Amino acid sequence: MNWLVWSLAHLEWRRPAPASWRWTQWAALASVAAIVALSVATWAGLADDAALTLKPRMASRILLDRQGHVLAEDIGEWNVQDQLPLYRMPLRLQQAVLTAEDRRFYEHRGVDWLARIHAVWQGLRAGRSVRGASTITEQTVRMLVPRPRALWSKWLEGFDAKRLEMRATKTDILEFYLNQAPYAANRRGVVQAARYYFNRDLDTLDAREMLTLAVLPRAPSGLDPYRGGAKVIDRRSIRLAMAMKADGFMSGEDVARLADTPLDLQPPPRRSAIGHFRSYVERQIAREPDRAKAQRVVTTLDSGLMDFAQGLLDQRLASLAGRRVNNGAILIADHRTGEILAWVVAGADVDADRPGRYLDAVLVPRQPGSALKPFLYAAAFDAGWSPGVQIEDAPMSQAVGTGLHRFNNYSHQFHGQVTVRQALGNSLNIPALHAVEFVGPEHYLSVLRGLGFDSLKRPAGFYGDGLALGNGEVSLLELVRGYAALAEGGRFTALRAVAATDRRGPDGAQVLSRDATMLIGNILSDPWARVMEFGRYSTLNLPVQTAVKTGTSTDYRDAWAVGFDSRYVVGIWMGNLDQSPTDGLTGSTGPGLVLRGLFSYLNRDRNTGRLPLDRDLAFRDNCDFTSGACAQIYDYRSNASFAKPTAVDVPGPAISSPTPDLRLAYDPRLPADRQMFRFALTGVEPGDHVTWLVNGKRVAEKTGDSLMWRVARGAYTVEALLETEDGETHLGPVAFTVR
């Protein structure tokens, strides 16, 4: 014992020279190091326990329509809505999937080594990779833990597959796979695939169709029959049927019958794209803390109505291709509840070449043209007018800087004395300018803003009287919201996109009187009120009483049609989001037909009602005989709601043309005797005597309010001596130049 202690105390360790190591020792050391490194790398690369859970994770919020149906574009990374338990899936479909993907599914423990060896042998013989030999469990792991397609990923998937089989039953794994298997067009699971390819539920499919669903997950995009993969599917389906026959799942008669049965694809009807609407909903929900984290949100949309509106809009735009119009949008709401029923943007889902496809045409501000006039006349009614008040529809010019702008009606015709009913019904421009002068641009702008036209941010002076003709830009959402207020008695209506537990009507501020808005509805639904410009058989004459208004912006860049009946309000816009003009498209020729079709669809299964008109709005004489004689015009008027009807204020005598500092251009290409300019007066009776002076010299004496003057280059001043029963009035001078 003492010797052993002495030996250990005097033991001397010497490192052996490397050269003395044999190659086998080096190989062993390298192998051990490689095994350790591989083990560590494998352990580090395995999926977390939480990831190996057979529960689909929702990648985004699920939006449902008002009936609880999933809206079309919310098919995402996982199938959450269309899942079935395994016992409800057809047995033949299960057998087909097992035969095609994993014949020994119930025998292995996650990895089928026989299939892997066979796949390696096939690859060596072919000189390339022929098949992957992944089991259903491994494919399930691949869905739960996405990794790059590489040999290392497949190595890790084998270990994760064994772990998954220790945590879940075979039934659970197969059920998850069938509900989440990838198919083309971002569909997940056999239920969605059956609807996408055959437009039917899973339990109605025949054997041919079930085998097709079993074959497609191998290459969802490459085998997609909608993209030319039908022949390959036919061959693979026959081979699968033969394999099932060998496994005892099909008889020879079944295989022969299947070979003679053609694949009958039934594409589902095209659904409307809801990407723009979803963005709008997300913004609304973000302002509501109690809903911000909700995973399932029931919206107010009617998906059936959306699909119909989408098809109608796309069809109309296709027929208008020759008019150079590319974009369009539809917004439909129930004005009684404020619920948005349809939000449609043309070409937002499939047409990659359509200009502006990423813009939400429902929210993009555009010039509304005459579509704003009903709000102007409603404000005029509240200020004292009635539908029977007469306005002059005659040529009118207005100074723009040192130039002169001449206003015209759409038809370039003038109708003389017209009533407000005729002026609004026929969308005449000159009476609208008189109306905005009566109401005042500032007050009119405040009315529009009270009704929710938030895009009109500039001061009234920026828009001027042109606001009466729609020179400000508003969105389709704002326009429909404004018309909903007209339909609801002048009360601001906040349209909503998310369903609420209560369905109360609008509860906003009272912006216009109920009587005024009812009169607007009565005028816009009166076919005889629009006869002068639209004719007796206008597209806007709907069978059910419906208030309809169109609008067309400058250079035909925007065409609008908006209307409401006793329940619904519909707005349509057509134009080009790249700001290019159309080829003469108007509200009547473009969106008018779509509006008519939509109201026919909305009223197909319901008892319709008339627009409201209170009893105090009686059919009575609009004259006020205390202020003098006037033509007796009978129309609806209320003594309770309105002030006494007054005639349009006529300004005192003045020179209206030329305007101060006007600059005219002399055209040398035209004969001198053909170049004429019209001097005009306002506040002059037809029989009044007028003496015209240019640069102080008398050039003409005549009756009436105008004179055609021959143009010549130079600087001028024009004056007029007006002789009436009250004496002589001197008007002017007004300076202008001709260059």
Salt bridges, closest charged atoms under 4 A:
GLU12 OE2 - ARG14 NE 3.71
ASP49 OD1 - ARG163 NH2 2.50
ASP49 OD1 - ARG167 NH1 3.86
ASP65 OD2 - HIS69 ND1 3.66
GLU73 OE1 - ARG278 NH2 3.80
ASP74 OD2 - ARG278 NH1 3.13
ASP82 OD1 - ARG195 NH1 3.01
GLU101 OE2 - ARG218 NE 3.21
ASP102 OD2 - HIS108 NE2 2.81
ASP112 OD2 - ARG104 NE 3.05
GLU138 OE2 - ARG116 NH2 2.29
GLU157 OE1 - ARG142 NH2 3.22
ASP160 OD2 - ARG147 NH2 2.68
ASP160 OD1 - ARG163 NH1 2.88
GLU165 OE1 - ARG109 NH1 3.97
GLU165 OE2 - LYS170 NZ 2.86
ASP201 OD1 - ARG195 NE 3.65
GLU209 OE1 - ARG200 NH2 2.48
ASP224 OD2 - ARG227 NE 3.79
ASP234 OD1 - ARG208 NH2 2.00
ASP247 OD1 - ARG103 NH2 2.65
ASP254 OD2 - ARG92 NH2 3.56
ASP254 OD1 - ARG257 NH1 2.99
GLU282 OE1 - ARG61 NH2 2.96
GLU288 OE1 - ARG291 NH1 3.52
ASP307 OD2 - ARG271 NE 2.57
ASP314 OD2 - ARG270 NH1 2.38
ASP334 OD1 - ARG336 NE 3.50
ASP334 OD2 - ARG567 NE 3.15
GLU339 OE1 - ARG66 NH2 2.95
GLU339 OE2 - ARG496 NH2 3.60
GLU339 OE2 - ARG503 NE 3.38
ASP349 OD1 - ARG270 NH2 2.69
ASP351 OD2 - ARG354 NH2 3.34
ASP454 OD2 - ARG481 NH2 3.80
GLU488 OE2 - HIS335 ND1 2.64
ASP502 OD2 - ARG504 NE 2.63
ASP526 OD2 - ARG421 NH1 3.06
GLU533 OE2 - HIS415 NE2 2.98
ASP555 OD2 - ARG557 NH2 3.86
ASP558 OD1 - ARG366 NE 2.47
ASP565 OD2 - ARG606 NH2 3.11
ASP605 OD2 - ARG604 NE 3.48
ASP614 OD2 - ARG514 NE 3.46
ASP635 OD2 - ARG421 NE 2.86
ASP667 OD1 - ARG669 NE 3.01
GLU701 OE1 - HIS689 NE2 3.71
GLU701 OE2 - ARG698 NH1 3.42
GLU719 OE1 - HIS730 NE2 2.77
GLU723 OE2 - HIS689 ND1 3.79
